[in-house]
Amino acid sequence: MPSLGTRRVNDRGHLEIGGCDTVELAERFGTPLYVFDEALLRETCREFHAAFRKAGLRYQVAYAGKAFCTQAMCRLVEEEGLHLDVVSAGELHTALTAGFPPEKIHLHGNNKSRDELIYGLKAGIGGFVVDNFYELDLLAELAERQGKRPNILLRVTPGVEAHTHEYIQTGQQDTKFGFDLASGQAEAAVRRAQRARGLNLVGLHCHIGSQIFETEGFVLAVERMMEFYARAVNEWDASLRILNVGGGFGIRYVEEDRPLPVEAYVAAIADAVKREALRRGVVVPEVWVEPGRRIAGPAGTTLYTVGARKEIPGVRRYIAVDGGMADNPRPIIYQARYEAVVANRAGEPVEELAAVAGKFCETGDMLIWDTPLARAVPGDILAVFGTGAYTYSMASNYNRAPRPAVVFVRDGRADVVVRRETLDDLIRLDQIPERMRKEQHPVS
């Protein structure tokens, strides 16, 4: 079992996180259960602050709420001195109702609705990352009507393809996101934004992808973005002061994953920004980043209860758990890989190779293929690591399954931050038309 954060095997041979026995957590809160190591969440936030302070740059770290967004997470992010990146009215509402300062929020999205833009303007958020010409014009119109002049950054696609799954590459030219640099769209966007009376253009944004294990892509993106940044400042008199290089900092899911320390990513980005600013004769901009997975991912563990076993002689051994693609769709979408341990026998040696199957009615509902485990039997608790990002946030009610609870654990205390859905929650929004009421169709 890889050591990370506060994870350890306790005297009972059980997996422990945040001073809490995971077997007891499963008994108390039920399974599936998302468990977050609060100390590790906070530690990673502080690593970003420390890395930027060492780099000697003006900076902003904004947690990317799409990775995992609840009111408690927003509170934690604020307490750790981070800003917040949201991508929908739902995430914005979650943050605002948690008391997150609106001026420390910026709104992303490639197709923000009129209502979402109005919500952000009325709330007085810190800014908008504008993704296309339609949004640029619409936001300018809405801002003028409200007598406001919000800060904006233009999202630019620098033509950098990160070495990651094709569905989470975002910086290449052929993508739904942003203004294309190579075709001249980005230049046209800068000029139009400068003319818009309702907007205050303060910076540029790019994001090259997710789960990136090297710095070369970030450096190349900085070089291309700083070339464009300098042209905008020197040739078009744009009042830019911010370069946002997004997120994408990789984490460890399986043994062969080799993520770099936070400091290595930040140092490479900072060095490139300083070098390019000097080379192109512009003031070093304030550098923003938007880590989401890097903060939430490693801190999350999902607990399941083992049910059926199936042996196909000479082919494969399956163990089934009481969750799957509804609480973690990443394996079926991205072919994501994970590691696991039998939590109630975490100190025991590996005895078998098993495929961990979900309970949902899809052949592809497989959480892990052929992972080494202590022999898992019905009633055991299986802990799957690295599930803090894009699991709860992407969870569904497929097969009418209630979504799991979420708990934060720290110093031996477990606090529910999202309650488990009930069967009644599943039908809370359902309505039966009057013409279909049962009393109108008696059974003969």
N, C-alpha and C positions, 0 to 999 in steps of 0.2 A: 504494500500500500504506500503510494507516494506521500511524503510528508508535506503539508502545506497549511499555513495558518495555524489554527489551534487543534487540528486533527491529531488524534493519537489513539492507541489501543489502551484501554484502562485495565484495572486489576481484574475485572471480570471477563476480560478477553473481548469486550465490546468496543466498537468504534465510538469514539467520543469527539464531539465538536463543541467548542465554546464552553467546555466544562460540563456539557450535557451528554448523557448516555443516549445514543441514537435509538437503542431498543426501547428505552423508556419514552422517548419522544414519539415513537411509532405507536406505542400503547396508549399514550395520553391524547395524541392529536389525530391518530389514524393515518392510513396510507392510501394513495400516494401523498407524500408530504415534501414540500420544498423547505429546506433548512439553509439558512444563511449565517455564515460566520461573521458576525458584526465587527469583530476586531480586525479581520482581514479586509473587509470593505474599507474601514477607516485607514488601515495601514497603506493600502494602495493609493487612496486619495492623497495621503501625505507624501508618498513617493513622488508623485507628479509635482507637488509643490517644491519638494527638496531638489528635484532635478532641474527645474527652471530657475530656482534661486541660484543654484551652482552655475548655470549657464549665463547668468547675469543679464537676462532679457526682461523687458516688460512682457507680461504674459497673462493669459486667462485660460484656465482649465474648466471646461464645461462638460459635466457628465451627460452622456447621450442617453436620454430617458427611454428611448425605444428598446434598449437592452433589458431593462427591468424598471418599471415605473409604478410605485405605490406611494401613498402619502408618507409612510414611514421612511421610505428610501429618499424621498425629497427632503424630509427633515434632516436625515443623516448627511446628505450632500451639502445642505446649507451649513450645518454645523461644522463641516470640514472645509468650509471656505471656497467651495466650488460654485460655478455658475451652472446653468441647466439649459440643455438643448432639447427642445420638444418638437414633435413632428405632426401634431394633431390637436384638435380642440380638446379631445379627451385627456391627453397628456398635460396640456396647458391647464385644464380645469383641475386635474389631480394636484398639480403643483400649487396653484393659487389657493385651493381649499385647504392645503396643508400649511399655508402661510408663507410659501416661498416668495421672496421679494421679486415682484414682476420685473424690476429693472435689471435683474440678473438672469433673465430668461431670453433666449432667442428662438424664433420659430423657423423650422425647416419645412421642406416638403416640395415635391415636384408639381403638385396640383392642389394648392391650398384653395379652399373654397372662399367665397365672398364672406360667409359667416365667420370662418376661422380668422380671416384677416381683420374683420371688424372686432372680433373678440380680443385679438391681440392688441389692436389700437386702443380700444376702450380700457383694457387692463393696464396699458402703459408699459408694455414689455420693452426690454432693452433694445430689441432690434429684430429684423427679419433677414433671413438668407434667401434672396430672390433667385428663383430658378429658371425663369423664362420671360419672354417679352409680354405675354398675356398678364402674368402676375405683376410685372413691373408697372404696366399701365394701370391695371386695376388698383393696385396698392396706392399709386400716386393719386388716383381719383378719390379713393375712399379717405385717404389721409387729408387731402385738401378739404373735403366736406366736413371733416371733424376739426379742422384747424390745427392739425398736427403735422409734424415733419419727422417721421421716425428714421432712426439709423438703419441703413441697409448694407449688407454685403452681397456681392454678386457671386453666385456659384459658377465656377469655371471648370470645364473638363480639360485637363492639361494634356491628354493623350498618353497617359501613363497606365499600363496594364499591370496591376499587381499580380503576383504569383499566388493565386488563390482560386477558389471555386468560381466558375463563370457567373453564377447567380449573385455573387457578392463582390464582383469587380464593378467599380463605378467611375473610374477615372479615365477610361478609354474613350475614344472619339465617338464610337457607336453606342450610346447609352441614352436612357430617358432623362438623365439628370443634367442640368446646367447648360451654360452657354459654351458652345464649342470654340476652342481657342484657334484651331487651325483654319477654320473657314471664315473667320472674321466676325462671328457672332458676338464674341466677348467684347471686341472693340466697339461694335455698334451698341451693345448694352451699356457700356460705360458712358458713351456719348449721350444716349437717351436718358440715362439716370441723372446725368449732370443737368440736363434741361428740365427735368421734372421738378416743379416747384414744391411738391409735397414730399420729397424724399431727400435724405441726407446720406450720400454715398460715402462710407467711411472705410471700406475694405473689400478684399477679395477672399473667396473661399474655394477650397478644393478638397476632394476626398477620393483616394485612389482605390479603396477596397477595404476588406476586412480580413482578419486572421493572417497578418503579414509578419513574417519571421526575419526580415532583413531590413536594412536601412536604405539600400540603393534606390528603391522606388520613391521613398520620401525625398531623398536628396534630388533626384531627377525632377520630381514634381516642384520642389522649391525653386530649382534653377529656372524652369519654364515659367513658373508663376512670378518669380521676381523679375524676369525679363519683361513680362507683360506689365507688372506693377510699376516698374521704372518708366516704361513708355507712357503709361497713364498719368504718372506724376509729372514727368519732364516734358512730354509733348502735348498732352491734352489738359494739363493743369488740374488734374483730379486731386482732390484733398483726401488722399488715402492715408491711413495710419495703421491698418490692421491686415495681417495675413493669417488666415485660418487654414491650417493644413489638415483639418478633420481628425479622424481616428484611424482605427484599423490595426492597433497594436495587438499582436498575437498572444494567445495563452496556450497553456499545456492542456490538451485533452487526453492524449495517449503518450506512451513512453518516447516515441520517436519525435514528438513535437519539441522544438527547441526555441522557445520565445526568448527574446533578448530582455535584459533588465530595462525597466522604464528609463533609467538614466541614459542608456545607450541610444534609444530612439530619440530622446529629447536632445542629447548632445549633438547627434548627427544633424537634426533639423536646425538647431540653433547655429551650429557652425556654418551650415549652408546659407542660412539667411544672412548672417553677418558678412560672409564672404561675397555674396551676390549684391548686397546693399552697397558695400564698399566699391565693388567693381563697377556698379552702375550709377554711382553718385547719388544715392538717395539715403535718407535717414532710415536707420534700422527700424522696421515696423514692429508693433506689438504682435507677438505670436500667440495665436489661439490654437488649442487642440480640443478634441471632443471624444475622449475615451468613454466607452460604454462597456463592451465586453470585458476589457482589461480590468475594470473595477468589479463588475458584478459576477462575471463568469466563474473565476476560481473560487469565489466565496460561497457558491451554491452547491448543495448536494441534495439529490432527490432520494427519498426512502420509499421502497416498495415492499409489499409482502409477496413472498413466493407462493405460487399455487401449483399448478400441474407440471409434471415432468413427462417428457416424451422422448423415447429412445428409438432411433432408426438405425439398426445394426449396420455398422460399416459406413454410415453416412453422417449422422449428426445427432447430438444430444440437445434437446431444447428444455429450458425452464421458462415457465410463464409467470408474469407478475401482474399485479392488479392495476397497472397503468399502461402507458405506451404512447402512441402517436398523438393522443388528445392532450396529454400534458407535456410531451416533448416531440414536436413534429420535425425536429432538425434532422434526425437520421433519414427519414423518408424524403425530405426536401433536398438536403445538401449532402446526403451520404455521410453525415457527421459520425464520428467515432468517439467512444467513451471507454473509460475503465470503471470497474466496480469491485466491491468486496461484500462478502456475506457479513453484515454488520454485527450479528450476534455471535460470530465466530471469527472476528477480524484477525485474531492472533494465530489462527490455525493455518497449516500449510495448504498450498494448492493441491487439489486432488483430481480435478477434471477440467476439461475444456467444454464450455457450454455456450449455446446461443441463447440470449435473453430475448424472449418474445413478449410482445404486448398482448393485451386482451381484446383489442379491437378487431372488427371484422374486415380486415385487409391482410392479404398475404404479406405485403411489404411492411407490416407493423412489427418491425424488429428494432429493439433498442440497441443491442450489441450483438455482433456476430462472433462466435467462437472466442470467448474470453476465458482466461484461467481463473478458476474459483475454487474455494473449499466446496465440498459437495453440498449443494443447496437442496433442501427438502421443503415440502409444504409447511408454511408457517414461519420460515426464516425471513429475516429482513435483509433486503438487498439495498446497498447504498451505491448510487451512481454519481460519480464525481464530475465537477466542472459544469454543472447545469444551472448556474445562476443567471446566464444571459440567454435571451430568446427562447425560454421555455415557458415560464408563466406568461410572459408578454405575448406569446404566440399560441397559448393553450386554447382549446376549443371544447365545445360540448358534443363532439362527435359521438355517435351512439347514445346520445343523451346522458353522457357521463358528467357528473358534477365536477367542477374544477377544484383542485386540491387547495388545502390551506397553505399559508406561508408563515414561517416562524423565523424570528431573529434570535440567535443564541449568543450569549456573552456571559462570562464569569459564572457559569452554572445556572443562569436564568434563561428561560425560554419565553418569548413574548409573541403572541399571534399578531401578525401585521396584516394578514388577509384571512378572513374566516373561510372555512370550507363551505362550498355551496351545498345546499340541501336539494333533495328531490323536488321540494316545493319551489325552490328558486328556479328550477328548470322550466316550470310552467307559469312563472309569475307574469310574464308578458303575453302568454297565449290568450287568444280570444276565440270563442266559438260563435259564428254568426247565429242570429236568432232563428233563422230558418233551419238550422241544423241542430237545434236543441233536442236533447234526447226525448223529451216528453212529446215532441211533435212527430216522432217516428217510433211508435210503440212496436215492440217485438211481437210478431204474431205467433 
